[in-house]
Amino acid sequence: MIDIRSVLYAIAGAFLALLSPIQDFMFAMLILFVANFFFGLLADIKLGKDWSWRKAGMCLVYCFIFFATAASMFIIGHFMHSEEQALACVKYVCFIAIGVFGTNILRNWRSFCTPGSSWYKLVSVLYYILTIKFVENFKFFKNPEQIKEEAK
């Protein structure tokens, strides 16, 4: 009789082999999520907050959702014989995740830097650029209600 563990290992190996084209993306996102977790933890320690299992659990849930979404997109694209387009979709989703979680990392990093220090200023500039705050200075990108209020 076939050993159940051997069958499970074979299935897991086949699944991971299927995901090998997006292996680099997954590894990069793992690094991003670990950095996000530790910067959030350090910010909480600096602000005097206690450890929250709920917050840590939600971080793991977000990681699982991201990896499941990226893997699903690639697998569906693979079986539709559109592997290149699926790879491009995974790449763009990774760029969006870098923007979202990178903003969170910079916000947490800035919270435990000493205000006025060189690091605080550097992180503030990076946060300003990543959150695209400078776009709000252009009249074209403002809400019509905001333009009317500023004209008064």
Summary of the structure (lengths in Angstrom):
residues: 152
radius of gyration: 21.2
end to end distance: 82.6
largest distance: 82.6
contacts: 366
relative contact order: 0.09
helix: 84%
strand: 0%
